[in-house]
Amino acid sequence: MAHPLYVAFVWHQHQPLYKSRLTGTYRMPWVRLHALKDYLDLVLLLERYPRLHQTVNLVPSLLLQLEDYAAGRAMDPYLALSLKSACALTPEERAFVVDRFFDAHHRTMIDPHPRYGALYEQAQQRGSFWCLQHWSEREWEDLLTWHTLAWIDPLFREEEPVAGWFERGQGFTLADREAMWAWQRQLISRIIPEHRRLQESGQLELTTSPYTHPILPLLVDSAAGRVALPELPLPTVPFTWPEDVPVHLQRGWQLHEAHFGRPPRGLWPSEQSVSPAILTSVAAQGYRWLISDEAVLGWSLGHFFHRDSRGHIQEPQHLYRPYRIETDHGNLAMVFRDHRLSDLIGFSYSALSPQAAVSDFIYHLESIAYSLRQYENRDSTALEQPWLVTIALDGENCWEFYPQDGRPFLEALYTALSRHTDLALVTVSEFLEAHPPTATLPADQLHSGSWIDGNFTTWIGDPVKNRAWELLAEARAVLHRHQATATTHPEAWEALLAAEGSDWFWWFGHGHSSRDDALFDQLFREHLQALYQALGEPVPSKLTQSLETHGRPEDHPPEMLIHPQIDGRGDEQDWARAGCLLVGGARGTMHQSSPVQAVYYGVDHLHLYLRIDFQVGVRFGEDFPEELHLAWFYPSTVTVTSPLPLANVPSAAPCNYRYRHHLGVNLADTTCWLAVAADHNQWQPQPTQARLALNQCLELALPWQDLAVTPGWTAHLLLVFAQTGQFRFHLPEQELLEVTIP
């Protein structure tokens, strides 16, 4: 029997519990704002393409908060300020507004709106203090309004009253924002019913996650963190409360069934985190399938997924199929997502035109089908076996970086998929019902890990993360000593379950940082404080103190994929998630004489990116070397290397290392050239599509395809400054910059 290539999209919609259990108010606005922009439009767009079926995962903690907003029970700081007249704002409130009411990706959500863009430009160019001194009530009223308007999805901007607000553009009043709040509640109230309607039509499968999005394997035993990394530092107070796992699973199940009229079949484990220890509870609750990442499958099979220079998996038969796992409570099916295809949509395609992105995506799917036919030893254009490509990703945050909230991309993608006769979009359950798993994965062989590198270091192992686990373990022990049940002490249990959510640990310590780090810290501690209060226990004083000093570390590696605009202006939003090496005056008085102030670096699936900030007024070729030489090698592979092609190179590391690629840049005329190492210590010129711009800073984008590298390789990078081929100095001073090719 001939088959198309089956493709399952799974969109993950999640927000943590922003509601303080101490005050009853919301600390952050992200549920409300994403509800205006990201939940409803995704399913309404899909409805226009009835041939396409998809899966949407709605986390219970999100559903609870959507209900609060729809009912008017939720109030966040941004909403509260928008419901005040500008003349009633205190000086402190105005300072908050000018600082935080531009919280959006400005290129896609602020710049396209002339009034909002003008206010943003004033705040950027003249500073917050100037705005506080010079803005009239008119500017404040418009900013209070535009922060909400910009988050309304383009799908609704042609409808009244939204169309009228966008057409007017300025001159807004409190009455406008009050009407806007009423409209927001109406829109939010549609989200759950519309999902249920498409579920009933058969076009959507709806799934759920554990109640407050905890890392289930770490609730069973925090020592699960050492399965992937045996030397990982763990909390001094172990967390071992496996009985909490069924509670999260049952509450997620019950909430889902109450909202959507049927029990969920699938489970998205929080952060795709799984372990053998959770499987029995998952099956006992009644779930039929769950999802994780290709890294977890690779660890489980003892098989590393090799990808070629195009990013295609070379052993596709292992990934593009479901697996059966046997438990004491029946069989579970597991599907594992294609990590790279998911990340292309989540992080990189926003930098391309919709047509280019869709063409690339379809090409990857066609290449997968071709490789599977080769595995089957078939020459025909159809597949003999049913194969499933699972693409699973965050359904909220990526669209902020796409023009028009991703609508042109999704429309182009859905149109192409609807017309492609060799591709069939299915829900996960549809596929599993028609094609049950034929491959078995022993339960005890399932790896304990997450979607991030197949381990749990994003949530445990860092000193601050471990300290948070210790506080959680201490609070859990107090709950146990009181013999408190969900029936006798519901408030204490709600506080515990909220504190067990994964999001707090994501932001603690090393790895991730945002402007809201202090608020995440506060919310975690408030959940624990509420637990003690509900039990009549004194709140430990340590819960009133921040777990860490909040502020961005000086030097740090890249946090996420980036795709900056190369214009030499160094837009801070573009580089917010990049790695950073501070030099110059940023390090203090000892280095203030250095013309180089900072180096930023990062990657996406298409490019290596570099930015260098110089002192104002530096003259290349006069008081500073005019040549920049970038040299790098790949420690994970054996290949031809050569020494730096410069004179007077120091014999000490890292200058005396041998390198694979070399990119030269003339800072005086902004030209560049690329070379690859050749035999006998030589360098072979290579064509390059590198882009660079030198204005307020130097920005550079070098395509990975120029380098013929393979996804997964680690690249070590050295920056050398030279004059007429003579070495002058290098950065970093000790270690090399390190990036991983996605």
TIVO-903131 format. One record per residue (C-alpha): residue number from 0; x, y, z. Coordinates in steps of 0.25 Angstrom, whole numbers, plus 5000, padded with zeros to 4 digits. Layout:
<rs>
   k   px   py   pz
 NUM    X    Y    Z
...
</rs>
This chain:
<rs>
   k   px   py   pz
   0 5000 5000 5000
   1 5005 5014 4996
   2 5006 5025 5007
   3 5008 5039 5007
   4 5018 5045 5017
   5 5010 5048 5029
   6 5013 5060 5037
   7 5008 5064 5051
   8 5009 5078 5056
   9 5008 5080 5071
  10 5006 5094 5076
  11 5009 5096 5091
  12 5002 5107 5097
  13 5007 5110 5111
  14 5008 5121 5121
  15 5012 5119 5136
  16 5003 5124 5148
  17 5006 5139 5148
  18 4995 5140 5159
  19 5001 5143 5173
  20 4995 5134 5183
  21 4998 5145 5194
  22 4991 5157 5187
  23 4982 5150 5177
  24 4987 5160 5166
  25 4994 5156 5154
  26 5009 5160 5154
  27 5011 5160 5139
  28 5002 5162 5126
  29 5007 5151 5117
  30 4994 5142 5117
  31 4985 5154 5113
  32 4995 5159 5103
  33 4997 5146 5096
  34 4982 5143 5097
  35 4980 5155 5088
  36 4991 5151 5078
  37 4994 5136 5078
  38 4983 5126 5082
  39 4971 5129 5074
  40 4977 5133 5061
  41 4985 5120 5060
  42 4972 5111 5060
  43 4964 5121 5052
  44 4974 5121 5041
  45 4975 5106 5041
  46 4960 5105 5039
  47 4962 5111 5025
  48 4970 5099 5021
  49 4961 5087 5024
  50 4970 5077 5018
  51 4980 5080 5029
  52 4979 5074 5043
  53 4987 5078 5055
  54 4989 5076 5070
  55 4989 5087 5080
  56 4994 5086 5094
  57 4987 5095 5104
  58 4994 5095 5118
  59 4984 5095 5130
  60 4991 5107 5136
  61 4988 5115 5123
  62 4973 5110 5123
  63 4971 5115 5138
  64 4977 5129 5135
  65 4969 5130 5122
  66 4956 5128 5130
  67 4960 5139 5140
  68 4963 5149 5129
  69 4950 5145 5122
  70 4942 5147 5134
  71 4948 5160 5138
  72 4955 5154 5151
  73 4969 5156 5146
  74 4977 5169 5147
  75 4991 5171 5143
  76 5000 5183 5145
  77 5000 5187 5131
  78 4985 5186 5130
  79 4983 5194 5143
  80 4991 5205 5137
  81 4984 5205 5124
  82 4971 5207 5131
  83 4975 5220 5137
  84 4975 5234 5131
  85 4989 5239 5128
  86 4986 5251 5137
  87 4984 5241 5149
  88 4998 5234 5147
  89 5008 5236 5158
  90 5022 5239 5155
  91 5026 5225 5159
  92 5015 5220 5149
  93 5019 5229 5138
  94 5034 5223 5140
  95 5028 5209 5139
  96 5020 5212 5126
  97 5032 5218 5119
  98 5041 5207 5123
  99 5031 5195 5121
 100 5020 5199 5111
 101 5030 5197 5099
 102 5031 5182 5103
 103 5030 5176 5089
 104 5039 5173 5078
 105 5040 5187 5072
 106 5043 5183 5057
 107 5030 5175 5056
 108 5021 5181 5066
 109 5025 5195 5069
 110 5032 5201 5056
 111 5020 5197 5047
 112 5011 5207 5054
 113 5015 5221 5052
 114 5010 5227 5065
 115 5016 5216 5074
 116 5029 5216 5066
 117 5030 5231 5068
 118 5028 5229 5083
 119 5038 5218 5083
 120 5048 5226 5075
 121 5047 5238 5085
 122 5049 5228 5097
 123 5061 5222 5090
 124 5068 5234 5085
 125 5065 5244 5096
 126 5064 5235 5108
 127 5053 5232 5119
 128 5056 5244 5127
 129 5054 5254 5115
 130 5040 5247 5112
 131 5036 5249 5127
 132 5040 5264 5126
 133 5034 5267 5112
 134 5023 5258 5109
 135 5009 5264 5109
 136 4996 5256 5114
 137 4994 5253 5099
 138 5007 5245 5098
 139 5004 5237 5111
 140 4990 5234 5106
 141 4995 5229 5093
 142 5006 5220 5099
 143 4996 5214 5109
 144 4987 5210 5098
 145 4997 5205 5087
 146 5003 5195 5097
 147 4990 5187 5096
 148 4987 5191 5081
 149 5000 5185 5076
 150 4998 5172 5082
 151 4984 5170 5075
 152 4986 5160 5064
 153 4985 5165 5050
 154 4974 5155 5047
 155 4964 5164 5056
 156 4969 5178 5051
 157 4959 5178 5040
 158 4947 5177 5050
 159 4941 5188 5057
 160 4944 5194 5067
 161 4958 5190 5065
 162 4959 5195 5051
 163 4954 5209 5056
 164 4965 5209 5067
 165 4976 5206 5057
 166 4971 5216 5046
 167 4971 5227 5057
 168 4985 5223 5062
 169 4986 5234 5072
 170 4978 5244 5081
 171 4973 5232 5090
 172 4966 5234 5103
 173 4962 5226 5115
 174 4949 5223 5109
 175 4956 5216 5097
 176 4964 5207 5107
 177 4951 5204 5115
 178 4945 5199 5102
 179 4957 5192 5098
 180 4957 5184 5111
 181 4943 5180 5109
 182 4947 5175 5095
 183 4959 5168 5100
 184 4950 5160 5110
 185 4940 5156 5098
 186 4952 5151 5090
 187 4958 5143 5101
 188 4945 5137 5104
 189 4945 5131 5090
 190 4958 5124 5091
 191 4953 5111 5098
 192 4940 5110 5091
 193 4947 5111 5077
 194 4957 5101 5081
 195 4946 5091 5085
 196 4938 5094 5072
 197 4950 5090 5063
 198 4952 5078 5072
 199 4938 5074 5069
 200 4940 5076 5054
 201 4951 5066 5055
 202 4962 5076 5050
 203 4968 5078 5063
 204 4973 5069 5074
 205 4974 5075 5088
 206 4984 5070 5098
 207 4989 5075 5111
 208 5001 5075 5121
 209 5003 5073 5136
 210 4995 5083 5144
 211 5005 5094 5146
 212 5016 5090 5136
 213 5025 5083 5146
 214 5037 5074 5142
 215 5031 5061 5146
 216 5044 5053 5146
 217 5050 5063 5156
 218 5038 5062 5165
 219 5040 5047 5166
 220 5054 5049 5169
 221 5063 5060 5167
 222 5075 5050 5165
 223 5069 5048 5151
 224 5077 5060 5147
 225 5090 5051 5148
 226 5085 5041 5138
 227 5090 5049 5126
 228 5101 5056 5135
 229 5106 5047 5146
 230 5115 5058 5152
 231 5103 5069 5152
 232 5103 5076 5166
 233 5090 5074 5172
 234 5082 5081 5184
 235 5087 5077 5198
 236 5072 5074 5201
 237 5067 5064 5191
 238 5054 5065 5185
 239 5047 5051 5185
 240 5032 5053 5185
 241 5027 5043 5174
 242 5013 5044 5180
 243 5012 5058 5174
 244 5012 5053 5160
 245 4999 5046 5159
 246 4993 5059 5165
 247 4998 5068 5154
 248 4994 5057 5143
 249 4980 5056 5149
 250 4977 5071 5151
 251 4982 5073 5136
 252 4973 5062 5131
 253 4961 5067 5139
 254 4962 5081 5135
 255 4964 5078 5121
 256 4951 5069 5121
 257 4943 5079 5128
 258 4947 5090 5117
 259 4946 5081 5104
 260 4936 5071 5107
 261 4945 5059 5105
 262 4958 5053 5112
 263 4971 5056 5106
 264 4978 5044 5099
 265 4992 5051 5098
 266 5001 5057 5108
 267 5011 5068 5106
 268 5021 5065 5118
 269 5026 5079 5122
 270 5038 5083 5114
 271 5037 5069 5108
 272 5043 5063 5120
 273 5042 5048 5122
 274 5047 5037 5130
 275 5044 5022 5133
 276 5039 5026 5147
 277 5027 5034 5141
 278 5022 5024 5131
 279 5013 5016 5140
 280 5006 5029 5146
 281 5004 5034 5131
 282 4997 5021 5127
 283 4989 5019 5140
 284 4983 5033 5138
 285 4978 5028 5124
 286 4987 5035 5114
 287 4990 5028 5102
 288 5002 5035 5096
 289 5012 5045 5100
 290 5023 5053 5092
 291 5038 5056 5094
 292 5050 5061 5087
 293 5059 5054 5077
 294 5071 5055 5087
 295 5063 5047 5097
 296 5061 5036 5087
 297 5075 5036 5083
 298 5080 5034 5097
 299 5069 5023 5099
 300 5074 5016 5086
 301 5088 5018 5089
 302 5088 5025 5075
 303 5093 5038 5071
 304 5085 5045 5060
 305 5095 5049 5050
 306 5091 5061 5040
 307 5098 5065 5027
 308 5102 5079 5024
 309 5087 5082 5020
 310 5082 5077 5033
 311 5076 5064 5028
 312 5076 5052 5037
 313 5084 5041 5031
 314 5077 5030 5039
 315 5062 5034 5037
 316 5056 5021 5040
 317 5059 5022 5055
 318 5052 5036 5057
 319 5040 5037 5048
 320 5032 5026 5055
 321 5024 5024 5068
 322 5029 5014 5078
 323 5021 5005 5088
 324 5025 5005 5102
 325 5019 4995 5111
 326 5015 4998 5126
 327 5007 4991 5137
 328 4995 4999 5133
 329 4995 4997 5118
 330 5003 5001 5106
 331 5007 5016 5103
 332 5011 5021 5090
 333 5022 5031 5089
 334 5026 5041 5077
 335 5039 5049 5076
 336 5039 5062 5069
 337 5049 5066 5059
 338 5057 5076 5067
 339 5063 5084 5055
 340 5050 5085 5047
 341 5043 5090 5059
 342 5054 5100 5062
 343 5054 5105 5048
 344 5040 5110 5050
 345 5042 5114 5064
 346 5054 5122 5063
 347 5060 5124 5048
 348 5049 5125 5038
 349 5044 5139 5043
 350 5057 5144 5036
 351 5053 5139 5023
 352 5042 5143 5013
 353 5030 5135 5015
 354 5032 5128 5001
 355 5047 5125 5004
 356 5043 5119 5017
 357 5032 5111 5012
 358 5040 5106 5000
 359 5051 5102 5010
 360 5042 5095 5019
 361 5035 5087 5008
 362 5049 5083 5002
 363 5053 5077 5016
 364 5040 5069 5016
 365 5042 5064 5002
 366 5056 5061 5006
 367 5051 5052 5018
 368 5042 5045 5009
 369 5053 5042 4999
 370 5062 5037 5009
 371 5051 5028 5015
 372 5049 5022 5001
 373 5064 5020 5000
 374 5063 5012 5013
 375 5051 5004 5007
 376 5059 5001 4995
 377 5048 5007 4986
 378 5049 5015 4973
 379 5035 5019 4973
 380 5030 5033 4978
 381 5021 5027 4989
 382 5025 5021 5002
 383 5022 5007 5005
 384 5021 5008 5020
 385 5014 5019 5028
 386 5024 5029 5034
 387 5022 5041 5043
 388 5029 5054 5044
 389 5026 5061 5057
 390 5028 5076 5058
 391 5026 5081 5072
 392 5028 5095 5077
 393 5024 5107 5085
 394 5011 5113 5078
 395 5013 5126 5085
 396 5026 5133 5085
 397 5032 5131 5072
 398 5021 5139 5064
 399 5026 5152 5071
 400 5038 5152 5062
 401 5030 5149 5049
 402 5024 5160 5041
 403 5009 5162 5043
 404 5010 5151 5054
 405 5014 5140 5045
 406 5001 5141 5037
 407 5007 5142 5023
 408 5016 5130 5026
 409 5005 5121 5032
 410 4996 5125 5020
 411 5007 5121 5010
 412 5011 5109 5018
 413 4997 5104 5019
 414 4994 5107 5004
 415 5006 5099 5000
 416 5003 5087 5009
 417 4989 5087 5005
 418 4993 5085 4990
 419 5004 5075 4993
 420 4998 5061 4989
 421 5010 5054 4995
 422 5009 5060 5009
 423 4997 5058 5019
 424 4996 5066 5032
 425 4989 5058 5043
 426 4987 5059 5057
 427 4996 5049 5066
 428 4984 5041 5070
 429 4979 5040 5056
 430 4992 5034 5052
 431 4993 5024 5064
 432 4979 5019 5062
 433 4982 5016 5047
 434 4996 5011 5049
 435 4999 5006 5063
 436 5014 5006 5067
 437 5021 4994 5062
 438 5035 4997 5069
 439 5036 4995 5084
 440 5044 5003 5093
 441 5046 4996 5107
 442 5041 5005 5118
 443 5054 5004 5126
 444 5062 5008 5114
 445 5055 5021 5112
 446 5065 5032 5115
 447 5062 5042 5126
 448 5064 5056 5119
 449 5057 5068 5113
 450 5057 5075 5099
 451 5069 5083 5103
 452 5081 5074 5100
 453 5074 5062 5106
 454 5077 5066 5121
 455 5071 5075 5132
 456 5082 5085 5134
 457 5072 5096 5130
 458 5064 5094 5143
 459 5075 5087 5153
 460 5089 5087 5155
 461 5092 5102 5156
 462 5095 5107 5170
 463 5083 5116 5170
 464 5074 5106 5164
 465 5078 5096 5174
 466 5075 5106 5185
 467 5061 5107 5180
 468 5059 5092 5180
 469 5064 5092 5194
 470 5053 5102 5198
 471 5043 5095 5191
 472 5047 5082 5198
 473 5046 5088 5211
 474 5032 5094 5209
 475 5028 5080 5203
 476 5032 5073 5216
 477 5024 5083 5224
 478 5012 5080 5216
 479 5015 5065 5219
 480 5017 5067 5234
 481 5003 5074 5235
 482 4997 5062 5227
 483 4990 5072 5219
 484 4982 5067 5207
 485 4976 5074 5195
 486 4962 5073 5202
 487 4967 5078 5216
 488 4976 5088 5212
 489 4973 5092 5197
 490 4980 5106 5198
 491 4993 5099 5203
 492 4993 5089 5192
 493 4990 5099 5181
 494 5002 5107 5186
 495 5011 5095 5185
 496 5006 5091 5171
 497 5009 5105 5166
 498 5023 5105 5172
 499 5026 5092 5166
 500 5024 5098 5152
 501 5036 5098 5143
 502 5037 5113 5139
 503 5043 5118 5152
 504 5055 5109 5151
 505 5057 5113 5136
 506 5060 5127 5140
 507 5068 5124 5152
 508 5083 5125 5152
 509 5091 5122 5139
 510 5085 5119 5125
 511 5074 5129 5123
 512 5071 5143 5127
 513 5060 5153 5124
 514 5055 5167 5129
 515 5045 5159 5138
 516 5055 5151 5146
 517 5053 5158 5159
 518 5038 5156 5157
 519 5039 5141 5154
 520 5048 5140 5167
 521 5037 5147 5175
 522 5026 5139 5169
 523 5033 5126 5173
 524 5035 5131 5187
 525 5021 5136 5188
 526 5015 5122 5185
 527 5023 5116 5196
 528 5020 5127 5206
 529 5005 5124 5203
 530 5007 5110 5206
 531 5013 5113 5220
 532 5001 5123 5222
 533 4991 5113 5218
 534 4996 5103 5228
 535 4997 5113 5239
 536 5012 5112 5240
 537 5022 5124 5241
 538 5028 5128 5228
 539 5043 5126 5228
 540 5050 5139 5226
 541 5058 5133 5215
 542 5046 5133 5206
 543 5045 5148 5207
 544 5059 5150 5201
 545 5062 5148 5186
 546 5070 5136 5183
 547 5080 5143 5175
 548 5084 5157 5171
 549 5077 5160 5158
 550 5085 5167 5147
 551 5091 5162 5134
 552 5104 5155 5136
 553 5116 5162 5130
 554 5121 5151 5120
 555 5111 5140 5116
 556 5109 5130 5105
 557 5098 5131 5095
 558 5084 5128 5101
 559 5076 5126 5089
 560 5076 5126 5074
 561 5077 5141 5069
 562 5075 5147 5055
 563 5079 5162 5056
 564 5077 5172 5044
 565 5091 5175 5039
 566 5091 5190 5038
 567 5103 5194 5047
 568 5094 5200 5058
 569 5094 5189 5068
 570 5080 5189 5072
 571 5079 5184 5086
 572 5067 5175 5084
 573 5073 5168 5072
 574 5085 5164 5081
 575 5078 5162 5094
 576 5080 5147 5094
 577 5094 5147 5088
 578 5106 5143 5096
 579 5115 5155 5101
 580 5129 5158 5104
 581 5131 5171 5111
 582 5145 5178 5108
 583 5148 5193 5109
 584 5142 5202 5119
 585 5131 5192 5121
 586 5140 5184 5130
 587 5145 5196 5139
 588 5156 5206 5139
 589 5167 5196 5136
 590 5162 5194 5122
 591 5156 5207 5118
 592 5168 5210 5108
 593 5163 5199 5099
 594 5156 5203 5086
 595 5148 5190 5086
 596 5137 5192 5097
 597 5129 5178 5095
 598 5127 5166 5086
 599 5114 5160 5083
 600 5112 5147 5076
 601 5101 5137 5073
 602 5095 5127 5062
 603 5083 5123 5056
 604 5080 5112 5046
 605 5085 5120 5034
 606 5097 5129 5040
 607 5108 5132 5050
 608 5106 5146 5055
 609 5117 5155 5061
 610 5116 5169 5066
 611 5127 5178 5071
 612 5125 5191 5079
 613 5136 5201 5077
 614 5139 5214 5085
 615 5133 5226 5078
 616 5142 5233 5068
 617 5152 5221 5066
 618 5160 5223 5053
 619 5163 5210 5046
 620 5177 5209 5040
 621 5182 5221 5049
 622 5180 5219 5064
 623 5174 5205 5062
 624 5177 5193 5053
 625 5169 5193 5041
 626 5169 5178 5039
 627 5160 5168 5047
 628 5163 5153 5045
 629 5153 5143 5050
 630 5158 5129 5051
 631 5151 5116 5056
 632 5152 5101 5057
 633 5143 5090 5060
 634 5148 5081 5072
 635 5137 5071 5069
 636 5142 5067 5056
 637 5156 5063 5049
 638 5159 5072 5037
 639 5170 5080 5031
 640 5175 5092 5039
 641 5186 5103 5037
 642 5192 5113 5046
 643 5188 5128 5045
 644 5192 5134 5032
 645 5199 5146 5039
 646 5213 5151 5043
 647 5218 5152 5057
 648 5207 5143 5063
 649 5210 5139 5078
 650 5214 5125 5080
 651 5205 5124 5092
 652 5191 5119 5092
 653 5181 5121 5086
 654 5189 5129 5075
 655 5197 5117 5072
 656 5185 5108 5070
 657 5182 5103 5056
 658 5169 5107 5050
 659 5160 5102 5039
 660 5153 5115 5034
 661 5158 5129 5033
 662 5150 5141 5030
 663 5157 5154 5028
 664 5150 5168 5029
 665 5156 5181 5025
 666 5150 5191 5035
 667 5154 5203 5026
 668 5146 5200 5014
 669 5137 5188 5019
 670 5142 5178 5010
 671 5143 5163 5014
 672 5149 5150 5009
 673 5148 5136 5013
 674 5158 5124 5013
 675 5158 5110 5017
 676 5171 5102 5022
 677 5178 5094 5011
 678 5190 5084 5012
 679 5204 5089 5015
 680 5199 5100 5025
 681 5193 5107 5013
 682 5179 5115 5012
 683 5170 5113 5000
 684 5161 5125 4996
 685 5146 5122 4997
 686 5134 5130 4991
 687 5125 5136 5002
 688 5112 5142 5004
 689 5116 5149 5017
 690 5109 5162 5020
 691 5115 5173 5028
 692 5111 5187 5032
 693 5120 5197 5040
 694 5112 5209 5046
 695 5111 5211 5061
 696 5117 5197 5062
 697 5122 5186 5053
 698 5111 5175 5050
 699 5114 5162 5042
 700 5106 5151 5037
 701 5113 5139 5031
 702 5105 5128 5024
 703 5107 5113 5030
 704 5106 5108 5015
 705 5119 5116 5012
 706 5126 5107 5022
 707 5121 5093 5018
 708 5119 5090 5033
 709 5109 5080 5039
 710 5098 5083 5050
 711 5103 5079 5064
 712 5117 5083 5062
 713 5123 5092 5072
 714 5131 5104 5066
 715 5142 5111 5074
 716 5145 5125 5070
 717 5157 5135 5071
 718 5157 5150 5067
 719 5170 5155 5063
 720 5173 5170 5060
 721 5185 5173 5050
 722 5191 5184 5042
 723 5197 5181 5028
 724 5197 5166 5032
 725 5204 5168 5045
 726 5198 5162 5057
 727 5194 5173 5068
 728 5185 5167 5078
 729 5174 5156 5080
 730 5161 5154 5087
 731 5157 5147 5096
 732 5170 5148 5104
 733 5169 5134 5109
 734 5158 5125 5104
 735 5152 5124 5090
 736 5137 5128 5088
 737 5129 5116 5086
 738 5116 5113 5078
 739 5108 5101 5074
 740 5103 5100 5060
 741 5088 5097 5061
</rs>
